[in-house]
Amino acid sequence: MNIAQLKTVLKEILLKTDLTPCVVGHRGVGKTAAIIQSCREIDRDYIPLRLGQMEVGDLVGIPYRQGEEMHWSRPSWWPAESAPAAVVHCDELNRAQQEDTLQAIFQFVEPPAQGQRRALHTHQLAAHHRVVVAINPPDGSYQVAPLDRALLDRMVVLQVETDAECWGKFARQENYDERVRQFIAGNPQLLATNNRSIEMQVEPTERAWEMVSILRRHCRFPKELEMEVYSGVIGQEAAVSFLQWCTDQRVRALSAADILDRWPEVAEQAAKQRDDVQAATMTELIARLEADAEINQSQQDHLIAYIDALPRDMRFGLVKALLRTPEIAEILCQDKYDASILETIQKISQDVA
């Protein structure tokens, strides 16, 4: 994704979830600027941590004794409980010079467990603060440490690439020299020479699917960015399969079993089905009830709810077909269903007359 798309995704994640975005991109592409601008646009304070320059004590604080207990002082950068909402930017995560520094920050970049707070050693971060990570890719071009899969598994990896058109808009906005802008417009290949794709060891895990669930439940990404976002959580192969499955599910007609047994789960989908798909659902439902008209009370309620959700003409057609089965006709004619069914039956009677 380009920088403009990155900002869209970052703001959505930071505002609506407590997940940790990890921005991966080559030098100079604009990772830090995008994070700072995103913080400004969502009205969040920005707290930068250059992990390549920090030791464990800079992260967890200096130990001191209080009576018989050991405590750790709060680092100066740590946002207080009462401080305005802030985003802590863990920059250069894979440039941490000491192994124990990387191990110390590991806990901090991990999203908090349900009902818990994000923590770093003995310090707990207030719930309204967020964390974002930025790294250069571990592709041999930089003096960086490889990140193990357990660490990547705790973040939403967002890969950002050079985009000449996006840069051109930014350059005009910032009033860059006109000659520079015109030259890059005519020679976009010279905007950045190290713009090859980035290979990250992102794979599906139980935790990763939980993160996908959180993103789908709380965030709304532009359609063209969904693949990139989910690929940064479960890997490209799993993301392709999952989104294709979602597309197939949207097109697949709901079954009779879906309507009768799972109505609360499929009600929204049923109401949005295309007419041709809806017709397929109705056909299967009619066939199912003609073959076996014995349905329990819950299934009866679900059937009526489905009929009530249909467009008027389809509702008439379905009820007319169902009335041909005496057991189902008896169910439809119950007084408690008059609000949904009576008008339809009256209309059918008028047509017959």
C-alpha positions in Angstrom: 0.0 0.0 0.0 1.1 3.6 -0.5 1.5 6.2 2.3 -2.1 7.6 1.8 -3.5 4.1 2.1 -1.3 3.4 5.1 -2.7 6.4 6.9 -6.3 5.3 6.3 -5.6 1.8 7.7 -3.5 3.2 10.6 -6.2 5.6 11.8 -8.9 2.8 11.6 -6.8 0.4 13.7 -5.7 2.9 16.2 -9.1 4.4 16.8 -11.1 1.2 16.9 -8.9 -1.5 18.2 -6.0 -2.1 20.7 -4.0 -4.1 18.1 -0.4 -3.1 17.3 0.2 -2.1 13.7 3.8 -2.8 12.5 4.7 -0.5 9.5 7.3 -2.1 7.3 9.0 -0.2 4.5 12.3 0.8 2.9 14.2 3.9 4.0 12.8 7.3 3.2 9.4 6.0 2.1 7.6 8.0 4.8 6.8 5.6 7.6 7.4 8.0 10.4 5.8 10.9 8.7 2.7 8.8 8.0 2.5 7.8 11.7 2.9 11.4 12.9 0.3 12.7 10.5 -2.1 9.9 11.4 -1.7 10.8 15.1 -2.4 14.5 14.3 -5.5 13.7 12.2 -7.0 11.6 15.0 -6.0 14.0 17.7 -3.5 11.8 19.5 -0.3 12.8 21.1 2.8 11.3 19.5 5.5 9.7 21.6 8.6 8.4 19.7 10.9 5.7 21.0 14.1 5.1 19.0 14.7 1.5 20.2 18.1 1.4 18.4 19.3 3.9 21.0 17.7 2.4 24.1 18.7 0.0 26.8 16.5 -2.1 29.1 16.6 0.5 31.8 15.3 3.1 29.4 12.2 0.9 28.9 11.4 -0.6 32.3 12.9 2.2 34.5 15.5 2.2 37.2 15.0 -0.2 40.2 14.7 1.2 43.6 13.9 -0.2 47.0 10.9 0.6 49.1 10.9 -1.2 52.4 11.4 -4.8 51.6 10.2 -4.5 48.1 11.9 -3.8 44.8 10.1 -1.3 42.4 10.9 0.3 39.1 10.6 4.0 38.4 8.3 5.0 35.5 10.3 6.0 32.4 10.1 9.7 31.5 8.5 8.8 28.1 5.7 6.7 29.7 2.3 8.4 29.2 0.6 9.0 32.5 -2.8 7.6 33.4 -4.4 11.1 33.2 -2.4 12.2 30.1 -4.3 12.9 26.8 -4.7 9.9 24.5 -1.3 9.1 22.9 0.3 6.8 20.4 3.7 5.4 21.5 5.8 4.8 18.3 8.3 2.0 18.8 10.6 2.9 16.0 13.5 0.8 14.7 12.2 -2.3 16.6 14.6 -4.6 14.8 17.6 -2.3 15.3 17.6 -2.8 19.1 21.3 -3.2 19.8 20.9 -5.6 22.7 19.0 -8.8 22.8 17.5 -8.1 26.2 16.2 -4.7 24.9 14.2 -6.6 22.2 13.0 -9.1 24.8 11.9 -6.3 27.0 9.8 -4.5 24.4 8.3 -7.8 23.2 5.7 -7.6 26.0 4.8 -4.0 25.2 4.0 -4.5 21.6 1.7 -7.4 22.4 -2.0 -6.4 22.4 -3.4 -6.8 25.9 -5.5 -9.9 26.8 -9.2 -9.4 27.1 -10.0 -7.3 30.2 -6.3 -6.6 30.8 -4.0 -3.7 30.1 -1.0 -3.5 27.9 2.1 -3.6 30.1 5.8 -3.3 30.2 7.4 -5.1 33.1 5.6 -3.6 36.2 4.1 -0.6 34.3 0.6 -0.7 32.9 -0.5 1.5 30.0 -3.8 3.3 30.4 -6.5 1.9 28.1 -6.8 5.0 25.9 -3.1 4.9 24.8 -2.0 2.9 21.7 1.2 1.5 20.4 2.6 1.4 16.8 5.8 -0.2 15.5 7.9 0.7 12.5 10.8 -1.3 11.0 13.0 -1.6 7.9 12.5 -4.9 6.1 14.9 -7.7 7.2 15.9 -8.4 3.5 19.7 -7.9 3.8 19.7 -4.2 2.8 19.8 -3.0 6.4 21.7 -3.7 9.6 18.7 -5.1 11.4 18.0 -8.2 13.5 15.5 -10.7 12.2 12.2 -10.7 14.0 11.0 -14.2 15.1 7.6 -15.4 14.2 6.3 -15.2 17.7 6.8 -11.4 17.7 5.4 -10.9 14.2 2.4 -13.0 15.3 1.5 -10.3 17.8 1.3 -7.4 15.3 -0.7 -6.4 12.2 2.1 -6.1 9.6 1.4 -3.2 7.1 3.8 -3.1 4.2 4.2 0.4 2.6 5.8 0.9 -0.8 6.9 3.9 -2.9 4.1 5.3 -5.1 5.0 8.1 -7.5 1.4 9.4 -7.8 0.9 9.5 -4.1 4.3 11.3 -3.6 3.4 13.8 -6.3 0.3 14.8 -4.5 2.2 15.2 -1.3 5.0 17.1 -3.0 2.5 19.6 -4.4 0.8 20.0 -1.0 4.2 20.7 0.6 5.2 23.0 -2.2 8.3 21.1 -3.2 10.5 22.6 -5.9 8.6 22.6 -9.2 11.5 21.2 -11.2 11.9 18.3 -8.8 8.2 17.5 -9.1 8.2 17.7 -12.9 11.3 15.5 -13.1 9.8 12.8 -10.9 6.5 13.0 -12.8 8.4 12.2 -16.0 10.8 9.7 -14.4 8.8 7.9 -11.6 11.3 5.0 -11.6 13.9 7.4 -10.1 11.7 8.3 -7.1 13.2 5.4 -5.2 15.6 2.7 -6.4 14.9 0.1 -3.7 11.2 -0.6 -4.0 11.2 -4.3 -4.4 8.5 -6.3 -2.6 9.0 -7.2 1.0 8.9 -10.8 2.2 7.8 -11.2 5.8 7.3 -14.5 7.6 3.7 -14.0 8.4 1.6 -17.1 8.8 -1.8 -18.0 10.2 -2.1 -18.9 13.8 -4.9 -19.0 16.4 -3.9 -15.6 17.6 -3.7 -14.2 14.1 -7.3 -15.4 13.3 -8.4 -13.7 16.5 -6.8 -10.5 15.3 -8.6 -10.8 11.9 -11.8 -11.3 13.8 -11.2 -8.0 15.7 -10.3 -6.1 12.6 -13.5 -7.3 10.7 -15.7 -6.6 13.7 -14.5 -3.1 14.4 -12.8 -1.7 11.3 -14.0 -0.8 7.8 -11.2 -0.8 5.3 -11.5 0.2 1.6 -12.1 -2.9 -0.4 -8.8 -2.7 -2.3 -6.9 -2.7 1.0 -8.5 -5.6 2.8 -6.2 -8.2 1.2 -3.1 -6.2 2.2 -4.3 -5.8 5.8 -5.2 -9.4 6.3 -2.1 -10.6 4.5 -0.1 -8.8 7.2 -1.8 -10.9 9.9 -2.3 -14.4 8.4 -0.1 -14.4 5.3 -1.1 -13.9 1.7 -2.2 -17.4 1.0 -4.6 -17.6 3.9 -5.9 -14.1 3.2 -6.6 -14.9 -0.4 -8.5 -18.1 0.6 -10.4 -16.3 3.4 -11.6 -13.4 1.3 -12.5 -15.7 -1.6 -14.6 -17.7 0.8 -16.3 -14.6 2.1 -17.1 -13.6 -1.4 -18.5 -17.1 -2.1 -20.6 -16.9 1.0 -22.1 -13.6 0.0 -23.1 -15.0 -3.4 -24.2 -18.5 -2.1 -27.9 -18.8 -1.6 -28.9 -19.4 2.0 -30.2 -23.0 2.5 -33.4 -24.1 4.1 -31.4 -25.2 7.1 -29.9 -21.7 7.4 -33.4 -20.1 7.5 -35.0 -22.6 9.8 -32.1 -23.3 12.2 -29.8 -20.3 12.1 -32.1 -17.3 11.4 -30.6 -14.9 13.9 -27.2 -15.4 12.4 -28.3 -15.1 8.7 -31.1 -12.6 9.0 -29.0 -9.6 7.7 -27.6 -11.7 4.8 -31.1 -13.0 3.9 -32.4 -9.4 3.6 -29.6 -8.4 1.3 -29.7 -11.4 -1.1 -30.1 -10.6 -4.8 -33.5 -11.6 -6.2 -32.0 -14.5 -8.2 -30.2 -15.8 -5.1 -33.3 -15.2 -2.9 -35.4 -17.3 -5.4 -32.9 -20.2 -4.9 -33.4 -20.0 -1.2 -37.2 -19.9 -1.5 -37.2 -22.9 -3.9 -35.1 -25.0 -1.5 -37.2 -23.9 1.5 -40.4 -24.9 -0.3 -39.0 -28.3 -1.3 -37.8 -28.9 2.3 -41.2 -28.2 3.8 -43.1 -30.2 1.2 -40.8 -33.2 2.0 -41.0 -32.7 5.8 -43.6 -30.3 7.2 -42.8 -31.1 10.8 -41.0 -28.1 12.3 -40.6 -27.1 15.9 -41.7 -23.8 17.4 -38.3 -22.1 16.9 -38.2 -23.1 13.3 -41.8 -21.8 12.8 -40.8 -18.4 14.2 -37.7 -18.3 12.0 -39.9 -19.2 8.9 -42.3 -16.3 9.7 -39.3 -13.9 10.3 -37.9 -14.9 6.9 -41.2 -14.4 5.1 -41.6 -11.0 6.8 -38.1 -10.0 5.6 -38.9 -10.6 1.9 -39.9 -8.0 -0.6 -43.7 -7.8 -1.1 -44.0 -9.8 -4.3 -41.6 -12.5 -3.2 -43.4 -12.8 0.1 -46.7 -13.4 -1.8 -45.1 -16.0 -4.0 -43.6 -17.9 -1.1 -46.7 -17.9 1.1 -48.8 -19.0 -1.9 -46.5 -22.0 -2.4 -46.4 -22.9 1.2 -50.2 -22.8 1.6 -50.3 -25.9 -0.7 -48.8 -27.9 2.2 -51.7 -28.3 4.8 -49.4 -28.6 7.8 -47.5 -25.4 6.9 -50.8 -23.6 6.0 -52.0 -24.4 9.5 -48.9 -22.9 11.0 -49.1 -19.7 8.8 -52.8 -19.2 9.9 -52.1 -19.0 13.6 -53.3 -15.8 15.2 -49.9 -14.9 16.5 -48.6 -14.5 13.0 -51.4 -12.3 11.7 -49.2 -9.2 11.7 -46.8 -10.8 9.2 -49.0 -13.2 7.2 -52.6 -11.9 7.2 -52.2 -9.3 4.6 -50.4 -11.7 2.3 -53.1 -14.4 2.6 -55.9 -11.8 2.0 -54.1 -10.7 -1.1 -53.8 -14.2 -2.3 -57.5 -14.8 -1.7 -58.4 -11.7 -3.7 -56.3 -12.9 -6.6 -58.0 -16.3 -6.5 -61.4 -14.7 -6.4 
